[in-house]
Amino acid sequence: MSKMKLKCREANHICDKAQYKEANLWEKIVLNIHLIYCRACRKYSSKNGKLTKLMKNPKVETMEASAKEQLNAAFQKELANHK
């Protein structure tokens, strides 16, 4: 039974491993048992899952080069005014 008890730090490490498909079956089982009774680790695991999902499909839109140049020029101007 002691092999099935995890500290939160260990659970978070296994959660990270599972995120990258590096956790073995036993680690996943023990993690899921830990998640049943640990609210903090459930929250960590949930946020980890959301982060993984966002990284796989980021839907990032970038600014056009001219808009970046205008923003940089405005920033440099403001920076010069505050010296």
C-alpha positions in Angstrom: 0.0 0.0 0.0 2.9 2.4 0.7 3.9 2.1 -3.0 0.6 3.6 -3.9 1.0 6.7 -1.7 2.5 9.7 -3.4 3.6 13.0 -2.2 2.2 15.9 -4.2 5.7 16.7 -5.6 5.9 13.1 -7.0 2.4 13.3 -8.3 3.2 16.5 -10.2 6.3 14.9 -11.7 4.3 11.9 -12.9 1.7 14.3 -14.3 4.4 16.1 -16.2 5.7 12.7 -17.5 2.2 11.7 -18.5 1.8 14.9 -20.4 4.7 13.9 -22.6 3.7 10.2 -22.7 6.7 9.2 -20.7 4.8 7.7 -17.7 4.4 4.0 -17.4 1.1 2.2 -16.6 1.9 1.9 -12.8 2.7 5.6 -12.5 -0.5 6.5 -14.2 -2.5 4.2 -11.9 -0.9 5.6 -8.8 -1.3 9.2 -10.0 -5.1 8.6 -10.7 -5.5 7.2 -7.2 -3.7 10.3 -5.8 -5.9 12.6 -7.9 -9.0 11.1 -6.3 -8.2 12.6 -2.9 -5.9 15.6 -3.7 -7.7 18.7 -4.9 -4.5 20.6 -5.5 -3.0 18.0 -7.7 -6.3 17.6 -9.6 -6.1 21.4 -10.3 -2.4 21.1 -11.4 -3.3 18.2 -13.7 -6.2 20.0 -15.2 -4.1 23.1 -15.9 -1.3 20.9 -17.3 -3.9 19.3 -19.7 -5.1 22.7 -20.8 -1.5 23.9 -21.4 -0.8 20.8 -23.5 -3.9 21.3 -25.6 -3.1 25.0 -26.2 0.5 24.1 -27.2 -0.7 21.6 -29.8 -3.2 24.0 -31.4 -2.1 27.6 -30.4 -4.2 29.6 -32.8 -1.7 32.4 -32.6 -2.1 35.4 -34.8 0.8 37.7 -35.3 1.0 41.4 -36.1 2.0 42.5 -39.6 5.6 43.8 -39.9 4.4 47.4 -40.4 2.3 47.3 -37.3 5.3 46.0 -35.3 7.5 48.7 -36.6 4.9 51.4 -35.7 4.6 49.9 -32.2 8.4 49.8 -31.8 8.7 53.4 -33.0 6.1 54.6 -30.5 7.8 52.6 -27.7 11.2 54.1 -28.5 9.7 57.6 -28.6 8.1 57.2 -25.2 11.3 55.7 -23.8 13.3 58.7 -25.1 10.7 61.1 -23.5 11.2 59.6 -20.1 15.0 59.8 -19.9 
